[in-house]
Amino acid sequence: MSMRRKNVAVKARAEITVMRIAGGWSKSMTVADYNRNIKAWCKAALAGEGGSVSVVLADDAVLREMNHTFRGKDKHTNVLSFSGEGDERGDIVLSYETVKREAKAQGKTFESHVAHLVVHGCLHLLGHDHEGEKEAKRMEALETKILAGFGFPDPYIVAA
């Protein structure tokens, strides 16, 4: 008996690892919530692309040092993305204190801001950028669409 194989697009599998190395992350969500939510946000942003992604939950000291070492900027930042090679998609590193400060200043929930930065970082790993106005609009639209799928508001509308 001969069987024909249908042309079915098979999505690549993304392996996502979440590590908490520093900061007050456990004050805002449980470890189970971080693992489940961050993996879901990454998978949505990767849209079927394979590879491995590590999401590192750190603090201001770690991010400031990394920002200085890898970007030559001696200041705090909320998220950094590092592209990998081959099957390794890359790493995303978030700072608890900066994310918390920004969420409060922008009138957002901590969770929605973390979701935005995780999606933002994943899109960078896929090659998206926001250096030019056209690229920024395209990336922001993708972020907004992905986050809306989780019930989060447009991250670019800041509450007054």
C-alpha angles and dihedrals in degrees: 000000000000120000124198119218114228118227099254122166109231114206117224117245119245118210110210124190124189119201128180110204104159145349136059096295094132089061092067107036137005120257089248090053092050093049095046098040099041092048091051093048091049094048091050092050093046089054096204098322113138132223135087126290126189118201112199119197107207141149139255094273093055094045094045091052092047092046089052095044099044104027103025090238115128097203142089120275134182101227140006127192125202119192117225132210131252112342091355107096092190147248134296119198123193130192116222098205096047093045090049093048092048094047091052094045091049095045093243132132115257090239094053091050092049089049090051093050093047091051090044091052093048091051089053088053088055090054101262117142140181102208095112126046094244093049091045092053091048093049094045091050091052092048092049092049094048093047092047087059087065094045095257120141124243103292092212094063106086117203114239 
